């Protein structure tokens, strides 16, 4: 499977012109951030971690969401090994 971070999730084409839309990386990061914001305990840990590292407190959850998106894209690009050959099912 080939998953490009810069491909559009839902491309909007108007009169034959690409009108933008979110990239897969932006979409995956948004979904990750939504989950972080829905989980107060995880959010607080990420904010606390960012603050300890002298970053702005909102940077922690946002950075983690972007890293999660990158990790998902990398995982999607790994060659899947069928379960019969010892890979994950």
C-alpha positions as CSV (number, residue, x, y, z in Angstrom):
1,X,0.0,0.0,0.0
2,X,1.3,3.4,-0.8
3,X,0.1,6.3,1.4
4,X,1.5,9.7,0.5
5,X,1.3,12.2,3.3
6,X,0.6,15.0,0.7
7,X,-2.3,13.3,-1.1
8,X,-5.6,14.9,-0.6
9,X,-8.2,13.0,1.6
10,X,-11.2,14.3,-0.2
11,X,-10.0,16.3,-3.2
12,X,-12.3,19.1,-4.3
13,X,-12.2,19.6,-8.0
14,X,-14.1,22.6,-9.4
15,X,-14.2,23.1,-13.2
16,X,-11.2,20.7,-13.6
17,X,-9.0,22.6,-11.0
18,X,-7.9,21.1,-7.7
19,X,-9.4,23.4,-5.1
20,X,-7.4,21.9,-2.2
21,X,-8.7,20.0,0.7
22,X,-6.9,18.4,3.6
23,X,-3.8,16.2,3.0
24,X,-3.8,12.8,4.5
25,X,-1.2,13.9,7.1
26,X,-3.4,16.9,8.1
27,X,-6.5,14.6,8.3
28,X,-4.7,11.9,10.4
29,X,-3.3,14.6,12.7
30,X,-6.7,16.2,13.1
31,X,-8.2,12.8,14.0
32,X,-5.4,12.2,16.5
33,X,-5.8,15.6,18.1
34,X,-9.5,15.0,18.4
35,X,-8.8,11.9,20.4
36,X,-6.3,13.6,22.5
37,X,-8.7,16.4,23.3
38,X,-11.4,13.9,24.2
39,X,-9.1,12.2,26.7
40,X,-8.4,14.7,29.5
41,X,-5.8,12.5,31.2
42,X,-3.7,12.1,28.0
43,X,-4.2,15.8,27.1
44,X,-3.0,16.8,30.6
45,X,0.1,14.6,30.4
46,X,1.0,16.0,27.0
47,X,0.5,19.6,28.1
48,X,2.6,18.9,31.3
49,X,5.4,17.3,29.3
50,X,5.5,20.3,26.8
51,X,5.5,22.8,29.7
52,X,8.4,21.0,31.4
53,X,10.4,21.2,28.2
54,X,9.7,25.0,28.1
55,X,7.4,24.7,25.1
56,X,4.0,26.5,24.9
57,X,1.5,24.2,26.7
58,X,-0.6,23.6,23.6
59,X,2.4,22.5,21.6
60,X,2.6,19.1,23.3
61,X,-0.8,17.7,22.1
62,X,-0.4,19.2,18.6
63,X,3.1,17.8,18.2
64,X,2.0,14.4,19.4
65,X,-0.9,14.4,16.9
66,X,1.5,15.3,14.1
67,X,3.9,12.5,15.2
68,X,1.0,10.1,15.3
69,X,0.0,11.0,11.8
70,X,3.5,10.4,10.6
71,X,3.6,7.1,12.3
72,X,0.3,6.0,10.8
73,X,1.5,6.9,7.3
74,X,4.7,5.0,7.8
75,X,2.8,2.0,9.1
76,X,0.4,2.1,6.2
77,X,3.4,2.1,3.8
78,X,5.0,-1.0,5.3
79,X,4.5,-4.1,3.3
80,X,1.9,-6.2,4.9
81,X,2.9,-9.8,5.5
82,X,0.0,-12.3,5.4
83,X,-0.8,-13.9,8.7
84,X,0.2,-17.3,7.3
85,X,3.7,-16.0,6.9
86,X,4.1,-14.9,10.5
87,X,2.8,-11.4,10.1
88,X,0.1,-9.7,12.2
89,X,-3.4,-10.7,11.3
